[in-house]
Each structure stands twice: as C-alpha cells, then as structure tokens.
Amino acid sequence: MNQYETVFILTPVLSDVQMKEAVEKFKGILTAEGAEIINEENWGLKKLAYPIEKKSTGFYQLIEFKAEPATIAKLELNYRRDERVIRYLTTKFDKYAAEYAAKRRSLKSTNKED
C-alpha cells in the first residue's frame, strides 16, 4: 500500500450538510476500496487564486490515506463525475513526505491541546 494525499475543492453554493455529504461520499469510496484513512482536514471556505466556473471561492478538503494504486483511478473518476467538485489533486507520498506529514499531524495535535 502506498500513502497518498488528496485535496479537493467543492463548489461554494453547498450548505454545510451538502458539503459533509460530499466528503463522506469520497471517504466511503476510499474505505470501500480497502483504503486506510490517516488524516482528514477541512480547510473551510477559501478564496481561489483565479475564478473556476465563474466562482471565486470554494470549500477545501484534505484527506490523507493509504491505498492500492487502483483505488486512485476509481476515486478520481468519481471526482470527475461529481458536479460539486470543481478541482482535485491527488499526490503519492515518498518516504520523506510521509515522515513530514506525520510530523505535521503530531505538531497540530499538540497545538490543539494547548
């Protein structure tokens, strides 16, 4: 299994419930394919660097997971089919990126405890 990180942007016209449904849908696809979700972050509504489909903002979501390479094709196919997703990017971690991500998660969790 390889470690991956996917960031996707959802259209800003969604309600909180619709946004959470979309995130759960993609997490469900990953878990159905046998992926292990390591970390999930909701970055909230952010301004886009340039307009996409005449929208200047979007809901950013990050999911870190371990999965087989075939899972990525299925996940990205579902991104393309879902009209709520306006952009996505999935990257495979090498060992250094995985170490950095683990360090980042541990720092974030210690900051929350303060």
N, C-alpha and C positions, 0 to 999 in steps of 0.2 A: 504494500500500500504506500502511496505517495502522499505527501502533505500539500494541500492547496489552500488558497485564499481566494474568495470571490467577493467582489464589490459590485453591487447593482444599484441603479438609481430608479426609483419609482416616480411616476407622474405626481405632481403636487396637488392634483384635484381630488385625491383619495382622502377619505376620512381616516381616523386612527384605526377603526375596526377593519376597514378595507385594506389598509397598509399591513396590519398584523396578519390578516388572512393571506395576503400575497407572500409574506415572509414565511409563514407556516407551510404554505404550499411548497416552496422551494426547499425548506428544511425536510419536509415529508418526502420529497423526491430523493434527496440525499440519503435519508435513513432507509428508505425502501430499497435502495441500491446497495445497502450494506456499509454506507459511509459512517464514520465516527465524527460527530461534530465536536470540535475542541473549544471554539470560542465564537461568540456572536456579539456584534456591537451595532447599536442603532445610532447613527451619527446625526439623525434628525434632518430637518429641512434646511438645505443649504443653497446658496446662490450658485448657479452654474457659470463656468468660465465663458460660455457662449450659448446663445439660445439653441435648444433642441426641440424640434416640432413646435416652435413658437412659445416654448416655455422657458422661463429664466431661472426657475428653482426646481428642486427635486428632493425626495426623501432618499438619503444614502443609507445603505445597509451593508455590513461586512459579515461574512461567515467564513471561519477557518475550519477546515475539516481534513480527515484522512480518508482516501478513497482509491479505488482502482481507476486507471485511466479511462476505461469505457464509461464510467459514471459521468465524466465531464461532458462528453458528447451529448448524453441524454439531458443533463442539466441545461446546457447552452441551447439545445433545441427548444426546451420549454421556455427559456428566456425570450427567444425569438418569437415564439407563438403567443406569448402573453402581452397584451396591449398595454398593461400597466407598467411594464419595464421599458424605460427609454434608453438606457445604456447599461452595459455589464462588462466586467473584466475578470477573468479567472487566471490566476498565476500559480505555477508549481514552485514550491519552495525547494531550494537546495539545503544542505545541512546547516549552512551559516544563517540563512533566512529563517529556518525553523528555530534555531537557537535564539536569534534576535527576537522572534515573535514570542517565544516562551518567556524571555527576559522582560519584554514589554508588558505581557499579561501579568507577571508577578509584580512588577512595579505599579501597575494600575490597581491591582487588588490591595497592595499595601497603602496606596494613597487613599483608597475608599475607606479604610479602617480609621484613618486619622480624623 
